Amino acid sequence: MQQGSGFLSNRQRKLAWLGFLLAALQAPVSARFTEDSSWLFSLVVALMVATVIIADDGARRRPADARSSD
């Protein structure tokens, strides 16, 4: 049984992981050095990118012959 391909290419997937790590690391640093709550934006962006990575994982683990409605 073949694995399905995700909607991200390998390069896009690597860039998504890099973006996730940078946003996730920037949030606590920003929280430490700023007095407002703008660090929450970095946290939300990191969570959104993580959601895309998880959705791509699900698409990759689905068998290639499975329909999208299943």
BAVO-85719 format. One line per field, with one value per residue (C-alpha): residue in one letter; x, y, z. Coordinates in nm, 4 decimals, padded with zeros to 6 digits. Each point is the difference from the previous one (the first is absolute). Last residue first. Layout:
N
kepa: c(A, ...) $
X: c(X, ...) $
Y: c(Y, ...) $
Z: c(Z, ...) $
//
This chain:
70
kepa: c(D, S, S, R, A, D, A, P, R, R, R, A, G, D, D, A, I, I, V, T, A, V, M, L, A, V, V, L, S, F, L, W, S, S, D, E, T, F, R, A, S, V, P, A, Q, L, A, A, L, L, F, G, L, W, A, L, K, R, Q, R, N, S, L, F, G, S, G, Q, Q, M) $
X: c(-01.3468, -00.0961, 00.3594, -00.0016, 00.2652, 00.2305, 00.3107, -00.0451, -00.0408, 00.3216, 00.1035, -00.3359, 00.0101, 00.3536, -00.1087, -00.2800, 00.2522, 00.2348, -00.2896, -00.1080, 00.3581, 00.0052, -00.3178, 00.1396, 00.3216, -00.2021, -00.2106, 00.3134, 00.1583, -00.3173, -00.0009, 00.3366, -00.1849, -00.1245, 00.1615, 00.3031, 00.2623, 00.3292, -00.1082, -00.3130, 00.2007, 00.2492, -00.2855, -00.1671, 00.3140, 00.0737, -00.3412, 00.0119, 00.3474, -00.0856, -00.3233, 00.1612, 00.2786, -00.2523, -00.2016, 00.3174, 00.0814, -00.3528, 00.0120, 00.3236, -00.1453, -00.3093, -00.3141, -00.3388, 00.0953, 00.0778, -00.1738, 00.1955, -00.0007, -00.1469) $
Y: c(00.8981, 00.2961, 00.0452, -00.3469, -00.2490, -00.1387, 00.1810, -00.1248, 00.2785, 00.0609, 00.2913, 00.1735, -00.0323, 00.1349, 00.2953, 00.0746, -00.0126, 00.2406, 00.2386, -00.0080, 00.0680, 00.3066, 00.1275, -00.0686, 00.1888, 00.2939, 00.0055, -00.0016, 00.2778, 00.2085, -00.0683, 00.1764, 00.3265, -00.0032, 00.3254, 00.0552, -00.1315, -00.1734, -00.3255, -00.0536, 00.0551, -00.2667, -00.2331, 00.0474, -00.0043, -00.3654, -00.1167, 00.2336, -00.1196, -00.3667, 00.0219, 00.1918, -00.2574, -00.2843, 00.1746, 00.0584, -00.3708, -00.0888, 00.2498, -00.1595, -00.3501, 00.1089, 00.0705, -00.1488, -00.3378, -00.3068, -00.3254, -00.2985, -00.3094, -00.3326) $
Z: c(00.3379, -00.2259, -00.1260, -00.1549, 00.1049, -00.2750, 00.1245, 00.3562, 00.2560, 00.1915, -00.2208, 00.0333, 00.3771, 00.0120, -00.2162, 00.2477, 00.2866, -00.1817, -00.0733, 00.3651, 00.1114, -00.2256, 00.1672, 00.3477, -00.0786, -00.1351, 00.3187, 00.2189, -00.1991, 00.0373, 00.3740, 00.0254, -00.0646, 00.3583, 00.1078, 00.2233, -00.2372, 00.0804, 00.1633, -00.2066, -00.3194, 00.1029, 00.0932, -00.3406, -00.2176, 00.0656, -00.1214, -00.2992, -00.1017, 00.0535, -00.1963, -00.2840, -00.0249, 00.0020, -00.2704, -00.2029, 00.0187, -00.1105, -00.2843, -00.1225, 00.0241, -00.1906, 00.1979, -00.0959, 00.1335, -00.2071, 00.0702, 00.1270, -00.2126, 00.1074) $
//
